[in-house]
Amino acid sequence: TKAKSVFPTDDSLLKMLYLAMIDITKKWTGRRKDWGQIHSQLEIFFADRLD
């Protein structure tokens, strides 16, 4: 038997994560006290995407 994957491609996993993030941010009302540190780390990992 073939093993089935929940996410057949990397793009399908990224799309699910993106949509989950959008859904969560709609409900997000507070601010994180350590957002500056988080944003700095995201800029390192995703420098080409964050401006």
N, C-alpha and C positions, 0 to 999 in steps of 0.2 A: 504494500500500500504506500501511496505517496503521503508525505507529511504536508499538511496545509498550514500556511502562514496566515495570521490574522491580517497582516499588512503585506500584500504581495510585492509592493515596491517601496523604496525609500520615500518617494514623493507622497504616497498614500499615508505614510506615518506622519510626515511633516504637515500634511493638510489637516489630519485629525488633531495634531497638537496645536496648530494655528487656530482652528475653529474652537477648540476647547479654551484656548487663551482668550479669544474674543468673547466667548460666553461668560467666562469668569470676570473679565474686566468690566462687563456691563453691570455686574453686581458689586463691584469693588468701590466702596465709598471712602475708605480711610487711606491714609498715606503711611508708608513704611518709614520708620525712623532711620533705617540704614539704606535708604534708596540711593544715596550718593555712591556708596561702595558698590552696590549691585549694578548701578548704571556704568560705573568705571570698568567693572569686570566684563559687562556685556559689550562695551566699546572695544575691549581687547579682543574678544572672541569674534565679534561681528563688526569689525571696523568698516567694512565696505557697505554695510546695511544701515548703520546708525549715523545720523548727521545732526 
